[in-house]
Amino acid sequence: MGLKIVLVSPYEIGRQPFALAQPAAWLGEAGFEVECLDLAVDRLHAEPFAGAGLVVVHAGMLTATLMAIEALPRIRRWAPQAHICVFGLYAPLNADMLRDCGAQTILGGEVEPELVALARRLRDDRHAVGSAEPLISLGKIAFRTPDRSGLPPLERYARLQMPDGDCRTVGFAEASRGCKHRCRHCPVVPVYDGVFRVVPVDVVMQDVRQQVQAGAQHISFGDPDFLNGPTHGLRVVRALHDEFPSVTYDATIKVEHIVAQATLLPELGATGCLFVTTAVESIDDQVLGFLDKGHSGSDFERAARLLDDAGIAIAPTFVAFTPWTSLDGYIELLEHIVALRLVENVAPIQLAIRLLVPKGSRLLSLPELRRALDGYDAAILGYRWSHPDRRVDALQNAVQAFVSQAEQLELSRSDAFREIWRLAFRAAGRLVPALPQESLGGQMPRLSEPWYCCAEPTSAQLAAMG
């Protein structure tokens, strides 16, 4: 008797999920019937789960995990006979809650071999059970060419918006998993703990090739850090440019690596890198020390200059609100963005992000953080904390509420920044300086879906699940 498997992705930052395509290849190769459901573009409904023997849900980020928690009880009702597995970075951290919602197996890390083994056990015995504890596997695996045949077409995902108004179809690939760094706030660390694994260049190129054939004009690399292995990264982009010279790409790279690998940046620009997303998080060296980021505030300025010299735009991300952020410090961040002429480079959501402290976080080792904690809150999958200056928390709430409104009204980044600027200065009881138009900088290539992984799902995302 066969075993029908349904793979579910709640959310992948608006991109066609590699996290489903890779296990789909493994399971299909093992002879299983696989169906994919991406809740970022399709509604959650009963039909795909009819007759399913195994349902596998990806919890790779906070937004996706909260959406999975909403979806799991319905999936259990629609497929009472199915074994439910949840995998991804946030799965082991939230195992108890996921089990309460119906999950039976929790996996993290390099999960594909265990998924195949689980499917085979269930095929032979529908009453087989998963592991009693979350299973994190970090061994090297033989990556397959991702199977994207069951996923919605690329046109339904985020688009690349060029400054001249042109829009390009975006593909999504991964050249590595995990990260060799151990930043205290990063969700990769509790699972990979300094380990990273490379996807062979030929596999990456086979994946890129099939996406270009499907219409991709730009590839967004989803690696936690594209230069964890700089030699490997260069081999990938050289192969990409040699075969598809008109296809552009973007990648995520640490500030530390941008500075340390500065000599590589001109080649990234020459091979079609349009922009680099980099987790700046803060310009305050004390905060950066607490986060164990490995760079300083001045390194951010240097990284921005180096990328600009290489013809690559910088897309900085921030954890704008922490227990150590002062009102003056937040204003200094805004002033820094203006001084570097990066207003158009920063998605407004980045100026509202509040430090997330999930279970298992290395942040919990900090006495300076523990003093601010208000207890664990399952609703946000993290520990609540309050700032000693209530005005900071009030500002964060005001900025977050405004950003949600700005997205609905489709305000420009410059207009949104002007309002955040006004909110910040008024919160500090200071006069609001004028922002000259020329200080805002020019537009950069950007994806139509802002990059963020540590925010709660919007009401629209939850409503879209049906």
N, C-alpha and C positions, 0 to 999 in steps of 0.2 A: 504494500500500500504506500502511495506517495505521501509527501508532506508538503502542504502549501505553506509558504513563508511570506509574511508581509513585513517589509522594512519601512519604518516611519521616520521622517525627519520633521520635527516641529518648526525649526527655523535655522537658517545658515547664512545670516546676514545678506539675504537676497540673492544668493548664488546657488547654482545647481550643485547639490551636495556630493562631494567626494566621499563623505562618510557613509553614504548609502551605496555609491557606485562600486567601491572597493569590496565590501562584503558581498554585494550582489554577484560580483565576478567569482568570488570564492565559492559561494553557495551554488551558483549556476553550474560551475565546473564540476561540483560534486553531485550534480544530477537533480537538484531540487528546483521546484517551481517557485519563482520569486516574483512578487509584486511590490512595487514601490509607491509610497504615498508621501508627498511633500506638502505639509500643511502651510508652507509659506505661499503656495500658489493654488492649492486645492483645499476645499472644505473637508473637514472630518465627517465621514459618513459611513454607514454600516456596510455597504456593499463589498468593499475590498476585503473585509474580515470574514465574510461568509466561507465556512469550511477551512479556515486557517488553523494550522496546528502549532505554528510558532509565530509570534509577533515580536519584532525587534525594534525598539525605539531608541533613537539617538539623543542623548542629553549632553551635548558638547559645550553648552554655555548656559548662563543663568536664564536668559529669555526662553531658550528651548526647554530647559528643565521645568520651569514654571508652567509652560504650555503642556508639557508631557504630563505633569501632575493633574492638570485639568482634563486631559484626554484619556488617561488610563482607566478611570472607572467606566467610561463609556465603551472603551475597547473591550473591557472585561465583560460587560453586558452583551455586546454584540458577538463576542467570540468566547463563550464560557468554557469551551473545550481547549482553547489555545494555551500554550505555555508562553508567558510574557517575559522577555528579556529587555533590560535597559542597559545601554553601554554609553561610554563617552567620559569626558573629563569630570563632569558633575555627577555621574552615576555613583561611583564608590563613596563620594562625600555625602550623598543624600540617600544612602541605601535604605535606612529605616523608613523614611517617608515614602520612598518609591515602592517598597514592599507593602506598606499600608495601603497603597493605591492599586495593588494588584500585581506588581512585578515579582517574579520568582527567581530570576537569575540577574545578577549585577556584574558587569564586566567593565574593565578599564585597560587602557594601553593598547597593545597590539592584539586586538580581539578576534581577528578573523579565524585563526585555527580553532579557537575554543567555540566560536559560533558554529563552525562546521561540525565539530565533535558533538555539540549540543543537538544540532539538527539530526545527526545520525542516531543519537540515543533516543530521541523522540520518535524518529521513524521506526525504530525497532521496538520501542515501548512508549506508547503515548502517555504513560503515567510516570515516566522518568522525571526526576527532580533535578534542579540546578544545584550549584554549590551553596552550602549553608552561609558562607561569608562572601563578600565581594571579592572577585578574582581579578587581580591586576597582573597582566602579563607584559613583560618588557623584553622578551627574547626577540632576536632578529627573525623576520619572516620574509618569505619570497613574494613580494608584491606582484599582483596580477594587473593586467590592463583593466582599468575600471570598466564595469558594464553600465553604461548610461542609457541603454535601450529602453528601460522601463521608467525613466524620469521624464517630466515635462520638457518641452523644447526650450532651448536657450532664450528664445525671444520672450519667454514669460518671466524671466528673471531680471535682475538689476541691469541697467544699461550704463555704458560709459558716456558721460556728457563732456564734450569738448568745449573749450572757451568760445569757439566760433559757432556753436550751436549744433554741430554734428553729433550724432549719437551712434555708438558702436555696440554690437552684440558682444557680450562678455562670457568667456569660459572660465572655469575654476579648476585649478590643478594644485596638487601638493607634491613638493619635491623632498619633503622630510616631515617627520613627526617628532613631537617632544621638543625639549630644549636643554642645552647643557648648562643653562644658568638657573639660579634658584631665587629669583625675586620673591620677596615675602608675600606679596599680595596676589601673585599670579596663579590662576587655577590649573595651569599645566603642572606646577611643581608637586602638589600632593600625589599625583599619579606617576609622573615620569621622574621626579626627583633628580634632575641633572642628566638624564639619559635622552639622547635623540637618535632617531633612526632615519636613514636616507632611503628615498625611493630611487631605484636605478634610473639613470638617464634615459635608457631605451624605453622603460615603462612610462616615464613622464612624457616622452615624446610621442609614444603611441596614444596616450590619453589626449595630448594636445592635438595630435593629428585628427583624431576622430571628432574633436570639438570644432576644429577649423572647418572640417568637411560639413559639420552641422551648422556652420555660419559664424563661428566665433571670429571676431576681429581683434580681440584683446583678451589676454589671459591674466586673471588675478590669482597670484600664488598665495595659498592659504597657510603656508608654513608659519609656525609661531615666530621663527626668525630665519629668514632666507640665507643669512650668512653665518649660521651656526657652523656650517661646513663651507667656507668660502670657495674652495677649489671645486666642490660639487656644484655649488650655485653657479659659478662661472661656466662650468661644462653644460649645465642645463640651458642657460640663456644663449650661449654660443650656438648650441644645437638648434634652439628655437629660431634664432635670427638667421642662421644658415639656411634652414628649410623654409621659413616663412618670414622673409625680411620686412614685410608690410604689417605683420602682427605685432602689436605693442603689448606691454605687460606692466603690472605693478607688483610690489612685494612688501612684506613687513620686515623691518630690520631695526635692531636695537640702536639707540643713540651711541652706545659704547662701540658697536661694530662699525657704524658709519664713520666714526672718528678713527678707529684703529685700522680700518680697511680703506682708508681714503684713496689709496692708489688704484683701487678697483672701480671706483665710482664712474670715472670717464667711460670705461668699457660698458658698464650697465647702461649709461645714457646712450652710448653709440649702438647698443643692441636693442633699444626700443623701450627702456624703462621710462615710463611717463611720470610716475610718482612713487614715493616710498612712504608707507605708514609707519610711524615710529612712536613708541610709547614713552613720551616725555614725562608724563604724569605730573611733574611739578617743576618749578624753577627754584624752589627752596631747598637748599642743600641739606638742612636738617630733615625735612620730609623725605627726600631722596635717600638719606641714610637709613631712616626707619624702614623704607620700602626695600632697601638693599638693591637699588637699581643699577649700581655700577657706573653711574655717570653723574656729572654735576650740572648745575644750572647753566654755567658757561659752556659746557659741552653741547648743550642744545643749540646755542647760538652758532657754535663752530660747525655742528652737523648741518644746520640750515644753510650756512654759507657754502660748505663743501658740496652739498647736493645742488644748490643753485649754480655753482661753477661747472658742475657736470651736466647741466641742462635737465635736472630732475627736480620736480616739485616735491615739497615735503608736506605730508599730511599728519600733523602731530595729534596725538591723543593725550588726554589728561585724566587724572583723578583729582578733579578740581577742589573737592571738599574732603578733608580728613579731620581727625580730632586735633590736628596741629595747625590747621589753616586759620590764619587771622583774616579779618576784613581787609586790613592793609595788604596782607600777603596776596589775597585774591585780586585786589586791584592791581598790585604789581604784576601779577600774571597777565591781566588784560593789557596793561601798559607795555609789557614785554612783547605780546603778540602784535600790538600796534607798531612798536619800534622796529620790529623785524618785518613789517608789512605783510603779515600772515593772516589777516582777518578773513580773507576769502579762502584760506587753506584749512580753517578750523570749522568743523561741523558744529553748530550750536549745542548739540547734545553733549559735546565734550566739555562744555563749560558748566554742565549741571551734574556731572557724574559724582556720586558719593561713594566713598571707600566701602567696598563690600568685604565683609569678613566671614567667609563660609567656614563650616566645620573643616578641620584638618589644615587650616591656613597657618603658614609660618608666622603670620602676624600675631597669633595668639601667644607667642613666646615673648612678646614685648610687654614689659611692665607698664610702659607709657601708654599702650593701647588698653590693657586690661582695666586700668583706672577709669576709662571712658565707657566701658561696656555696660549696656542695660539689659543683658540677657539675650538668649537665642530666640529668634522669631521665625517660625516655620513659614510664615507668609512670604518672607523675602529670602528664605534659605540662607540666613546669615544672622550674625549677632548685631543687634541694635546698638548704636552708640550715640551719645549726645555730646555736643561741644560745650565746653565750659562757658563760652560766650554765646548766649542764646541768639544773638543777632546773626551769627554765622549760620545756624540751622534755619533761621527764618529766611535768610537770603537764599540758601540752597533750595528751600521749598518754593520760593518765589521764582527763581530762575528755572527750576524744573517745570513748574506750571506754565511759565511763559514759553519755554521751548516746545512743549506739547502743543500749545496754541499756535506758535509760529509755524510748526510743521503742517498743521491743518490749513493755515492760511497761505502756505507756500511762500513765506517771506524770504527774501534774499538773505544770504549770510551776513552781509553788511548791515542790513536793516535790523536783523536779529541781534547782532553784536552791539549796535547802538543802544538798544533797549537794555541788554544785559549790563552794559557800561553804566547806564543811568541807574539801574537797580542797585548796582554795587556801590556807587558813590553815595547815593542817598542812604543806603543801609549804614554806611560809615559816618553819616552826618556831614559829608563834605560837598562842596560845590561841584557840579558836574561839568568837567571841561568839554569844550567842543572837540569834535573829531573831524578834522579836515578830510575831504574825500580822498585826497592823494595819499593819505596815511593808511588807507585800507588795503592797498595792494590790488593786483589784478587777479582775475579768475584763473583757476587751474583745472586740469582734467580731474574729474571726480566720478565716482560711482553714484548712481541715482538712489542707492540705499546707504545711509550713513553707517560707518564702521563703529560698532560698539558691541561689547560682549558682557558688560556688567550693569545692565539696566533691566528693570522689570518690563514684561511685555505690555504693549499698549492695549487699551480696551479694544481697539480695532483688530489687533492680532488675535486676541481671545475670541472676539465675536466671529472672526473669519473661520474659526474651527467648527462653527455650526452649533 
